[in-house]
């Protein structure tokens, strides 16, 4: 039985990845932070697997190298998936130092822990399309130059380059995934897609009258998170480490997402959605669209769920959850 360690296991990606790995017969160790939030709330996304005999949770933090090294020594994972981060772009402008510490230096602490323990493991480092940021070349692929437009994007660029550096300097098996936006019913409620689906449902059920958003013209390449985690697993099943863009190859605006979400409920978004400048970023990323050809050719992976299907899935999930509370 292989052992996999997941940082950020309580998030959207970590919860889907843990389910996938447990289904494949892994023993899974998830790192959770000790803080004032109760543990049941932290792991709400893990309800499907929390009682699985092969799932263990360990207290640790990417800002604390001693805890990371202790967990590596205790569990000796065959594979490590570094999904932990302060991952909200807008928030990263408000807490840039914390974002750099967790998202950037956290990756370095993990790499150093692997090096110092001498552990023979495979590491997946989670990157982001936000690393491309202001690049006007479309679509973006693995050789595209990075041009981050936020502290989050800049921290992810550091994590990417330091991972490549340790791969080359110390012969570590480290693969970087450059994931374009990927959503699901488990997406955090402060992310724009979930804010839209929750808002649309709340309006439909008479709980609010308007939904205020920022830049409706921003365009993103949106896919289904669970499918992307399947590709993440495939990256560590290769004979050699490499870097891969995961994307659908299609781009839609926030306005398009609003239209799909409200249409799912038989409503016209134009009657309910307004713009509030407080939701605009200090520096905007206008368009992101990925080229997934390398992942298709080398991993045999491609995104299958359409944006319309994904949006409908999220709306139905939020509708059912809110309806139960009424």
N, C-alpha and C positions, 0 to 999 in steps of 0.2 A: 504494500500500500504506500503510495507516494504521499508526502506531506507538503501542503501548500500554505504559505503564510500570506495573508492579505492585510495591508494597511488600508484604512478607510472602508472597512467591511460593512459599516452601518449605513453607508451611502447607497445611492441608486446602483452604481456600477458594482460595488462590493457585494451587495446582496444578490444580484443576478449571478455574478461570478461564483459566489459560494455555492449557490444552487447547482450550477453547471458542474463544478468540481466534485461536489458530493454525489451527484448522479453518475459521475465517471469513476467513483470508487476511491476518491482521495480522502485523506484526513486533512481537515482544514482548521487552521489556527487564525483567528481574527484579532487584530489589535484594536482595542477601544481605549479611549482616554478616560481618565478618572477626573470628573468635574462635578459641578453642582447639579447637573442634569441627571435624573434618575436613569439607571441602566435600561429599564424597559422602554423608556422613551427613545433612548439612543439607538436601540436595536429594533425599532418598530418595523423596518423593512425586512427583518430576518425572521418574521413570525412563521414563515413556511418551513424553516429549517432549524429554529432555535433549539428544539428538542432532539435533533439528530445526534446519535451517539458519536459520530465522527467529527462533530463541530466543537471546537474549544475557543473560548475568548480569553485574551490575556491583556492586562492593563499595560499600556505603554504610550509613548508619545514621540512623534517625529522631531520634537524640539529637545529630546532627552536621549542622547546617544547611549548612555548606560542602560536604559530600559530596552532599547533596540538590541544592543549586544547581548543582554541577558536573555531575551526571548530567542534570538538566533541560536545561542549556545544550548538553551534548554530543549528546543524543538527540532533543530537541525533540518530545516525545510529543504526539500528538493527543488521547489520553485517558490519565488517571492513575487508578489504582484503589488507594486507600490502605487496605490490609488489614492492615498491620503493627501489632502491638500486643503488650503483655503481657496475654493474654486469659483467663487462668485466674482465676476469681473468688476461690477460696480462697487462692491464692498472693498475690493483690493485698492481702490483709490482712497478709501477712508482709513484702511489699516495696512498701508504699504509695507511697513517694516515687519509686521506679523506675517503677511503674505509671503514676503521674501524668506522669512525664517522657516516657515512650515513647508511651503511649496518648493522653494529653491534649496536652502541649506538642509532641509529634511532629507532630500534625496542624497546629498553628499554624506550625511551621517549614516544613512543606510549602506551606501557603497563602502564607506570606511569600516563599518562594522563587519561587512562581508570579508573585506580584505584582512582585517586584524584577526578574525576568527579562523581564517583559512578555509571557510566553508565552501564546498564545491556545489554551488547552487546556480540556478538560472533566474535572472532578475528581469521582470518587465517594468519599465518606467513609463508611466502614463503622461503623454504629451497632449497638446491641444492645438486646434486650428488657430487659436488666438495668438500663437507664436508667429503666424504669418501676418496677422494684423493689417497693416496698411499696404501690403503688396497689391499692386494693380494687375499683376500677371495672373491670368485665369486659364484653366483651373490650377490650383496649387498642388504640387506633388513633392516627393521626398527631396529633390535637389533645390527646390525653390528657396530663395533667401528669406530668412526670418526678418520681420519688422514689427515687433510687438508694440501695441498701442495702449498698454495698461501695465500696472505693476504685476498683475497675475501673469500676463503674457511674457513679461520679462523674466519672471521667476521660473516659468516653465522652460524658457530658452536656456537659462543657466542649467536647469536639471537635465535637459536634453544633452547639452554639450559636455557637461561633466560626466554623464553616463558614457558617452562616446569616448571621452578621454580615459576613463577607467577601463573600458573595454580594450582599448589599444595599449595602455600603459601596463596593465596588470593581467591581461588576458582573461578578464571576467566575461562570463556569458551575460550580456546585457542587451536587451532589445527595446527600442523605443517605439511606442505607438503614437502616431500623431492623429488623434481622433477629432473629427469634426463633430458638430453638435449632435448629441444623441439623447433622446428623450424617452419617457415612459410614464406610467401612472405613479412611479416611485420618485420622480423628479422632485427636488426640493421646491417648496411652495414660493420661495422668493426668486425663482427663475422665471423668465418671461413666459415660456410656454405653459407652465403650470399655473402661473398667475392668470393667463388668459382662460384656460379651461375651468379653473375654479370660479373666475369672475363670470363667465358665461352661464355656468350652472347656477350660481347664486342669484343672478338676474332672472333666470328662468323660474326659479323657485320663489321669487319675490323677496329675497333677502337683501338685495341691493339694487340700485337703479342705474349706476354708471360704472364703467371700468376705465380707469385712467392709466395710460401707458406713456412711454417715451417715443423713441424714433420708430415709426411704423414702416419706414422705407428700408431699414437695415435688412440685408439679405443673408440667409444662412443655409447651409447644407445640413438638413435634419434627417437623422435616422433613428432606428429603434435600438435602445440601449442593450437589450439582451442579445441581439444579433451581434453587436459589436464586441461583447464579452466572449462570445464564441471565437471570434477572430483573435482576441487577446490570448486566449488559451493556445490557439494554433501557433502563435508566434514562438511560444516556448517549447513547442514540440519539434521545431526545426533542428537540423544538425548544427547550424551555425547562427549566431546572433545577427540581427539585421534590424532596419528601421522601416516602418510601414505607415502609410496614410490609410486611414479607414474613413470612408465617405460614401455617399450615394451617387455623387457626380451630378446632382441637381440642386438648384438653389431656389429658395422662395423667400419672400419678404415677411416681416412680422405682420403686415397687413393681410397677406395671404393666409397666414396661420389663423388670424382672427376670423377671417371669412369662413374658413373650414370649421372652426370650433363652433361658431354661432349657427352655421348652417346645420350642424349635427343636431341642434335643438330647435330647428325651424325658425330661426331668428336672423335678422339682418344686422350685422355688427355695426353698421353705420348709424344705427339708432341708439347705440349704447356706449360706444368707445370714444373717449376723449383723449387729448394729449396734455400732459403736464411736464413742463421743462425740467422739473426736479429729477425726472427719471432719465434724462440725457446724460451720457458719459462726458467727462472732460475732453476726451479724444475718442472719436467714434471709429469703428471698423465698419465700412460700408457694405462690402460683399465678401463672403467666403464661399468657395466651392472647391471640393477636393477631387483629385484624380486617383481613383482606387485601383488602377490597372495592375500595379505591382502586387497588391494583396490578392487580386483575382488570379494572377498568373502563378505566384509562388505559394500562396496559402490555399488556393481554391475557394476563396471566400468572396461573396458579394452581398450587398444589402438587398433584402427582399421586400420588406414592408414599406408601402408607399406612405407619403405624408398624410394623405387623406385617411388611410387605415389607422395610422398612428394617432392622429388627432381624435378620431372617433373613439379609439380605445381609451384615450385619456379622459375624454369628456364622459363617457359611460361610467368609468371608474369613479370619477369625482361625483357624478350624479348619484350613484348608488351609495357612496359614503355619506354625502350630505343628507340625502333623503332619510337615511337611517337615524339621523340625529334629530329629525323634526317630530 
